[in-house]
Amino acid sequence: MSKPTDELLREDITARARAVIQDFRNALINGASWYAAMLDAIARWPLPQEWLGNRYYRYLISGEAFDWLLLSERLLDEVADLVPEDERLALLFRGERPMEQAAEAFREAIGASKYRAHLNYVYGVIVEEALQLSVEEDLHKESRCCAWGQDRRIDENVYQRIYAKPREELLTMFRCERGLASSREIALAQLHEFTYWLFKYRMRQCDPAKVASDTRRGLVQLSHMQARHLALGVAEEPLGPATCIDGRVTSQA
């Protein structure tokens, strides 16, 4: 009895991912720069998500936003014996690359479609989180100035101020839209997906002036948080969501 087409496709993509890892390892054994070889592996990587043991990796959120550092972690785990530990940790925890690299060179290394999806992740997850933190800091300042003590609902007020709805209502909307079960807890992968959903929600619901103002605020907060923000590989160019894994690109700008 022949296997279903979907199962054959999954097996083929999984086999291609294993080949990428083996080629990455062979390149390091043969003396290649681990960082350059890793970017080549990222450019060729076919899986948008995967389970490995008990851990779930979602590299591509909503078919649009690519977390290249998460994929870097996955690949570097496979060659931990061949990469200097301090350089690996510097990249994964501080975004510090072992060499200077312009945004254009990074785009060429991982491919234009993955790079645009990387930008979606930067603005849709990293900058959105920075915006939330900036508003939270303001609310803490306001609360300390309050004569009647601190407001313990600051977390809810952050979402109310940015998105005009409380967090729990937004989370319920997100989960209903995605067909996800309700839970008091949220896993990191789902939190990143929720954050990206909030970014898209803000783009749809808020007036353009507020969208631009809030995005600038997030970028300013991010620049304060990261002395070496150029490690993000961000270039000044229009954003447009794109599906990019497995070589298929669909612009949704």
N, C-alpha and C positions, 0 to 999 in steps of 0.2 A: 504494500500500500504506500503510495507516494505521500510525501509531506505536504501540508498546505503551503501555498505560496508565501504567506506572511511569515511562517516559521522559517522557510528557506531564506527569506530576505534578512531576518534577524540573525540567523546563523552566519550569513555572508558578511553582514556589517560587523558582527562580533569578531569574526576571523580577521577582517581588515584592521580592526582596532588592535588585536594581538600582534599583527604584522607591524603596525606602526610602533608599538612598544619594543618589539624585537629589533627593528631597524634603529630606533633611538639608542638602545643599549649597544648595538654593534658600532654605531657611530662614535660613542664615547670610548669604547674599547680601542677603537682605531685612532684615538687622539683628537677627535673633534671637540670644539668648544661646547660645553654642556648647554649653555644658554641658546646658542644658535641652533644646535641640534634639537633642543626642546621646542623652539618656535617652529621649526620645520615639522615636528611631530604634531604640534597644535594645528598647523595649516592642513594636515592630512587627516586629522582625527574625525571619525564618522559618527560617533555616538552623541546624541543630545543629552542623554541621561543613562545611568546604569546603577545596578546594585552590585556592590563588591563586598562579599561577606555580609556583615550586618549593617553596612553603611550605604546610604543612598546618595548618589552624586547627580545633581541636576546642573548641567553646564549651560543649558539654554533655557531661559525663562520665557514662556508664552511664545516660543518660536521666534523671539525677537532680541533678547538680551543675553549676551554671552559673558559668563564669568570665567575669564581666562586664567585667573589665579587659582581657581578651584581645579581646573583641568591641569594646571601646572603642578599642583600638589599631587594629583593622581599620578601623573607621569613621573615626577621625581621620586615618589615612593617606590617605583619600580627599579630605580637606578641609584638608590640611596648610598650604595657602596662605591659609587663612581663619581659622586658629586661632593665637593667640600661642604661639610655640615653648616659652617657659618654662612656661606653664600646661599645655600638653600633656605635657611631660616630667615636671612635678610630679605630675600625675595618674598617669601610666603607671609611673613609677619609684618614687614615694614615696606614692602613694595619696592625695595632697592635692588636694582639690577646690577649684575657684575660688570657691566660696561655701559658707557653713555650711548643712548640711542634716541634719535629724533623720532617724532611721531610718524613721519613718512616712512622711515626705515622699518618701524614696527608694523605699519600697515602692509608694507610689501612682504614682510616675513610671514605674517599669518594669513594674508589674503584680504582683499578688499571687503568681501562679504562678512567675514568673521570680525574684521576691524570695525565695521559699522555696527554690528551687533554688540561689540565691546563698548562702543560709545553709548549705545542704548542702555547698557548695564551701568556705565558710569553715571549717566544723568538720571536714569530711572531708579537706581537702587542706591548708589553711593551718595550722589548729591541729594537725593530725596531724604535719606537718613540724616545727612548733615543739616538740611532744612528743619527737620523735626527736632534735632538737637538744639539748633539755634533758637527756635520758638520755646523749647523747654527751658533753656537758660533764661530767656526773658521772663517767662512765667515765674521762675524761682526768684528772680530779682523783684518782680512785682509783689510776690507773696511775702518776701522779707520786709517789704515796706508797708505791709498791711498792719494796721493797728490791732487787729483781732486775731493775729496769728497766721500760720501758713495754711494754704489751701492744699489739702491732701489729694485732691482730684486732678493734679497737674497733668498726669498722663492723658486723661480724657480731654482736658482742656487744650492740649497740644493739637489733637485731631480736630476738635471743634473749631479751633482758630484757623487751621490750614484748610480743612476740607468741609467745614460747616456741618459736620455730623460727628457724633461720638464714636470712639474706636470700636466698641462692640457692635454698633449698627453697621459700620463699614466692614468689619470682619465677617459679619453674617451675610452681608450682600456679596462679598467676595466668594465666600464658601458656597453660597447658593448658586452663584453664576458658574463656579467651577465644578459643582456637584460633589463637594467635599463634606465630610461628616463634621458636625459641630463638636467642639472640644474646648475645654478650659485651657489646654496647652497648645502650643504651636511649635513645630519643629523648625530648625533653622532654614531648611530649604523652602518650606512653606512661608516662612516669615519674609524671605527675600522675594518670593512670588507675590505676596501680599503687598510689599512695599512697591514693587513695580506696578501692580494693579492700582495702587493709590496714586502713583505718578500719572498713569494714564487717565484715571478718574479726575485728577486735578486739571489735566490738559483739556478734558471735555467740559467740565462743569464751571471752571472759573473764567472770569473775563481775561482777555489777553494781557492787559496791563498787570493784573495781579499775578498771572502765570509768570511773566517775565521778571517781575519784582521778586517773587518767591524763589525763582531759580537762581537769580543773582545772589540772593541772600544765602542760599545753600552753597553756592560756589565760594563765596567769601568765607563762610564757616569752614568749608573744606580746606581752603588755603591756609587758614589759621591752624587747622588740625595737622596738616601735613606739610612739613618744611620742604619736602621733596615731592610736591604734587605732580611734577612732570613724569614721575614713574608711572602715572596712570596712562600715559601715552595719548593724551587728549589733544586733538587738533581743532582749530576753529573751522568748522564746516557744518552745514545744515544736517540735522538729524532726521532719520527716517527709519522706522522699524523694518527689519529684514529677517527673513528666514535664511539661515546660512549653513546649517550643518548638512553634511553629506553632499556638498557641492550644489545644492539646489537653492537658488536665490529668488525670493519673491519680495520686491519692494512694496511697502504699504504706506509710503509717504503720501 
